[in-house]
Amino acid sequence: MMMRAGVVSIIWCGVLGAGLSNASSFDLVLDGGAKTYSTSEYPRLSDLGRLLPSQVPLDGLLWLRSSHVQQQAELQASCVSDITNVGFSVLPRDLVVRDKEAVRRSLLRLVETLAPTGRVLEYGSLDPVDLDASDFLDRRLRDGDVFVWAEKSELVWTWDYFSGWREQAHRPVNSAWHYSRGVIKSEAVRGDWAYVIAPSGALHLTGLSGHNMGSNPIAPGSMIFYPPPGLGRGDHRAYGCIAQYLRTQHPTLIDAKPWWRRQ
């Protein structure tokens, strides 16, 4: 099941109210169909493994919780406010941008077109090894939880001001700098910092310039957000807020353009 933009609202509309009557239940969405199960029969995250086909790994599920949607909507609004209120920068790298308002508008579109998902992130990935080793991580399921299979991909998703979201072929040794080579010398990428969001939602800031160049390979299924020039350093508050909001998303929720440029 490959999910695209708008599928979050479809998922919630399709499963809310479909639970077992007078019972605590959760929904599992596989191959486009949702099935409802009792939390008394399957009380913990590790119990989900009994419901999955052999080709569907437990850590390939997205965990969505409706109570998280409002929190993420507030984060989204905070990012919109930060982007709207940040002033234009007069640093040398930012002076090359001719239309700084266009940059601002592109960042607002980036945030506003991605709906809050309700994705649960605070307990890490649903790695069966971690769940087996830690009772704390093997959380109890709540009424209304939704688990969606997000097919693993050998792609990397990147965002820059000129191209928006792009699907790029994964290269095992490529760092964030490698995935930006086609645009880093243009007005699309500021070129000082990038934000890497792993498939699990883990976030880290990595350098792109000579003095802070990060060399860590990017995992398949990751997203990379490249701040544009014009509004100041790539590590300032507005960009950090955007990156935090992107953690709540998943690449399969994003409508991206294929870009098979060989790197």
DONU-315338 format. One record per residue (C-alpha): residue number from 1; residue in one letter; x, y, z. Coordinates in Angstrom, 2 decimals. Example, Ala and Ser with C-alpha at 12.3 -4.5 7.8 and 13.67 -1.06 7.14 Angstrom:
<pts>
seq,type,c1,c2,c3
1,A,12.30,-4.50,7.80
2,S,13.67,-1.06,7.14
</pts>
This chain:
<pts>
seq,type,c1,c2,c3
1,M,0.00,0.00,0.00
2,M,1.62,3.23,-1.16
3,M,0.00,6.24,0.51
4,R,-0.22,9.69,-1.06
5,A,-1.33,13.16,-0.06
6,G,-4.83,13.23,1.43
7,V,-4.70,9.63,2.61
8,V,-4.43,10.64,6.27
9,S,-7.93,12.11,6.30
10,I,-9.20,9.09,4.36
11,I,-7.70,6.74,6.95
12,W,-9.27,8.59,9.87
13,C,-12.64,8.88,8.14
14,G,-12.56,5.19,7.29
15,V,-11.70,3.83,10.72
16,L,-13.18,6.24,13.26
17,G,-16.44,4.87,14.48
18,A,-15.73,1.46,12.97
19,G,-14.48,-0.11,16.20
20,L,-16.09,-2.89,18.17
21,S,-19.12,-1.72,20.14
22,N,-18.64,-1.37,23.90
23,A,-15.04,-2.54,23.58
24,S,-11.64,-0.97,23.35
25,S,-10.28,-1.59,19.87
26,F,-7.68,-0.53,17.31
27,D,-7.51,-0.68,13.52
28,L,-4.91,-2.27,11.28
29,V,-4.79,-1.01,7.68
30,L,-3.18,-3.41,5.21
31,D,-3.50,-3.38,1.41
32,G,-6.04,-0.58,1.55
33,G,-8.45,-2.37,3.91
34,A,-8.97,-1.72,7.63
35,K,-9.75,-4.43,10.17
36,T,-10.69,-3.84,13.79
37,Y,-9.24,-5.83,16.70
38,S,-9.83,-5.86,20.43
39,T,-7.13,-4.43,22.70
40,S,-7.99,-7.08,25.28
41,E,-6.96,-9.81,22.83
42,Y,-3.96,-7.88,21.48
43,P,-2.98,-5.55,24.33
44,R,0.58,-4.53,23.40
45,L,2.60,-3.38,20.40
46,S,4.46,-6.69,20.19
47,D,1.12,-8.50,19.81
48,L,0.64,-6.84,16.42
49,G,3.15,-9.30,14.99
50,R,0.54,-12.06,15.28
51,L,-1.72,-10.15,12.88
52,L,0.82,-9.41,10.14
53,P,1.57,-11.44,7.01
54,S,5.12,-12.75,6.80
55,Q,6.11,-10.11,4.23
56,V,5.00,-7.20,6.44
57,P,7.57,-6.29,9.13
58,L,6.33,-4.88,12.41
59,D,8.61,-1.85,12.13
60,G,7.06,-1.11,8.73
61,L,3.87,0.08,10.44
62,L,2.96,3.71,11.06
63,W,1.36,4.19,14.47
64,L,-1.34,6.87,14.41
65,R,-3.23,8.17,17.44
66,S,-6.08,10.66,17.11
67,S,-5.13,12.48,20.32
68,H,-1.84,13.48,18.66
69,V,-3.53,15.25,15.76
70,Q,-4.36,18.40,17.75
71,Q,-0.80,18.61,19.13
72,Q,0.59,18.36,15.62
73,A,-1.90,20.95,14.34
74,E,-0.59,23.33,17.00
75,L,2.99,22.62,15.90
76,Q,1.97,23.26,12.29
77,A,0.42,26.62,13.28
78,S,3.57,27.52,15.23
79,C,5.72,26.82,12.16
80,V,3.44,28.97,9.98
81,S,3.78,31.80,12.51
82,D,7.59,31.47,12.62
83,I,7.86,31.52,8.83
84,T,5.48,34.46,8.51
85,N,7.29,36.57,11.10
86,V,10.94,35.86,10.33
87,G,12.69,38.82,8.77
88,F,14.81,38.86,5.65
89,S,18.51,38.24,6.16
90,V,21.35,40.51,5.01
91,L,24.02,37.85,5.38
92,P,26.09,37.45,2.17
93,R,24.63,34.04,1.24
94,D,21.11,35.43,1.57
95,L,21.63,38.50,-0.59
96,V,21.73,36.41,-3.79
97,V,17.98,35.75,-3.53
98,R,16.00,38.10,-5.74
99,D,12.51,37.28,-4.47
100,K,12.58,36.52,-0.77
101,E,8.80,36.62,-0.50
102,A,8.64,33.73,-2.98
103,V,10.93,31.80,-0.67
104,R,8.63,32.52,2.26
105,R,5.57,31.42,0.27
106,S,7.24,28.14,-0.71
107,L,7.97,27.34,2.93
108,L,4.38,28.13,3.91
109,R,3.11,25.80,1.17
110,L,5.46,23.08,2.38
111,V,3.99,23.18,5.89
112,E,0.36,23.96,5.09
113,T,-0.12,21.20,2.50
114,L,0.99,18.43,4.88
115,A,-1.88,17.52,7.19
116,P,-1.25,16.47,10.81
117,T,-1.11,12.68,10.84
118,G,-1.32,11.76,14.52
119,R,1.88,9.75,14.11
120,V,3.28,8.50,17.43
121,L,7.03,9.13,17.68
122,E,8.03,9.31,21.31
123,Y,8.79,5.60,21.71
124,G,11.00,5.13,18.64
125,S,10.42,2.60,15.89
126,L,8.39,-0.59,16.27
127,D,11.51,-2.72,16.16
128,P,10.57,-6.20,17.51
129,V,13.98,-6.51,19.21
130,D,13.43,-3.28,21.14
131,L,9.87,-4.23,22.08
132,D,10.99,-7.62,23.35
133,A,13.78,-6.08,25.43
134,S,11.82,-3.24,27.02
135,D,8.45,-3.33,28.71
136,F,8.43,0.47,28.55
137,L,8.76,0.48,24.76
138,D,6.26,-2.35,24.33
139,R,3.40,0.04,25.03
140,R,-0.18,-0.88,25.68
141,L,-2.55,-0.13,22.84
142,R,-5.33,2.42,23.31
143,D,-8.84,2.54,22.00
144,G,-8.83,4.19,18.55
145,D,-5.19,3.53,17.70
146,V,-4.54,2.99,13.99
147,F,-1.64,1.09,12.44
148,V,-0.93,1.50,8.73
149,W,1.56,-0.45,6.67
150,A,3.94,1.95,4.92
151,E,5.80,-0.09,2.33
152,K,9.55,0.29,2.75
153,S,11.30,2.02,-0.12
154,E,14.79,2.21,-1.56
155,L,14.35,5.92,-2.25
156,V,15.34,9.17,-0.54
157,W,12.94,12.13,-0.53
158,T,14.43,15.63,-0.72
159,W,12.89,19.11,-0.53
160,D,14.46,22.26,-1.93
161,Y,13.02,25.64,-2.83
162,F,13.24,25.20,-6.62
163,S,12.05,21.62,-7.03
164,G,9.89,20.92,-3.99
165,W,9.70,17.23,-3.08
166,R,11.69,14.83,-5.22
167,E,12.20,11.09,-5.12
168,Q,15.85,10.21,-5.56
169,A,17.42,6.81,-5.94
170,H,19.19,5.71,-2.76
171,R,22.98,5.36,-2.87
172,P,24.44,3.44,0.10
173,V,27.35,5.80,0.83
174,N,25.75,9.14,-0.06
175,S,25.53,11.86,2.56
176,A,23.06,14.77,2.62
177,W,25.55,16.81,0.58
178,H,25.55,14.24,-2.24
179,Y,21.77,14.42,-2.62
180,S,21.96,18.22,-2.94
181,R,24.72,18.41,-5.55
182,G,22.36,19.36,-8.38
183,V,21.06,22.47,-6.59
184,I,23.48,23.43,-3.82
185,K,25.21,26.16,-5.84
186,S,21.91,27.71,-6.93
187,E,19.42,29.84,-5.00
188,A,17.55,26.66,-4.04
189,V,19.71,25.63,-1.09
190,R,21.48,27.83,1.44
191,G,24.25,25.28,1.73
192,D,25.09,25.46,5.43
193,W,22.74,22.93,7.07
194,A,20.26,20.21,6.15
195,Y,17.73,18.32,8.25
196,V,17.58,14.54,7.85
197,I,14.45,12.69,9.00
198,A,14.94,8.92,9.22
199,P,12.08,6.50,8.41
200,S,11.52,6.10,12.16
201,G,11.02,9.87,12.52
202,A,14.42,10.44,14.16
203,L,15.80,13.87,13.24
204,H,19.34,15.16,12.97
205,L,20.97,18.33,11.67
206,T,23.90,17.79,9.33
207,G,26.40,20.20,7.78
208,L,26.77,20.87,4.06
209,S,29.70,23.29,3.89
210,G,33.44,22.81,4.09
211,H,33.83,23.50,7.82
212,N,30.93,21.34,9.04
213,M,30.44,18.73,6.32
214,G,28.51,15.70,7.55
215,S,29.56,12.36,6.12
216,N,26.96,9.97,7.56
217,P,25.22,7.91,4.86
218,I,21.51,8.57,4.46
219,A,19.26,5.56,5.13
220,P,16.75,4.51,2.47
221,G,13.30,5.91,3.13
222,S,14.69,9.12,4.67
223,M,13.58,12.67,4.01
224,I,16.05,15.56,3.67
225,F,14.91,19.17,4.09
226,Y,17.29,21.76,2.59
227,P,16.61,25.29,3.92
228,P,16.66,27.93,1.18
229,P,18.68,31.16,1.36
230,G,17.06,34.50,2.01
231,L,15.72,34.17,5.54
232,G,18.89,33.53,7.50
233,R,20.98,30.61,8.69
234,G,19.73,27.09,8.06
235,D,19.71,26.26,11.77
236,H,17.40,29.06,12.91
237,R,14.06,28.56,14.68
238,A,11.69,28.58,11.71
239,Y,13.62,25.87,9.86
240,G,13.95,23.80,13.01
241,C,10.18,23.98,13.49
242,I,9.59,22.80,9.92
243,A,11.92,19.85,10.48
244,Q,10.10,18.89,13.69
245,Y,6.80,18.96,11.83
246,L,8.21,16.82,9.03
247,R,8.94,14.13,11.64
248,T,5.19,13.60,11.94
249,Q,4.98,12.77,8.24
250,H,6.20,9.78,6.25
251,P,7.57,9.77,2.67
252,T,4.69,7.65,1.41
253,L,2.29,10.40,2.52
254,I,4.04,12.92,0.26
255,D,3.33,13.58,-3.40
256,A,6.83,13.84,-4.86
257,K,8.30,14.07,-8.35
258,P,10.60,11.25,-9.49
259,W,14.11,12.47,-10.16
260,W,16.35,9.71,-11.47
261,R,19.37,11.90,-12.01
262,R,22.45,9.69,-11.54
263,Q,24.60,10.93,-8.68
</pts>
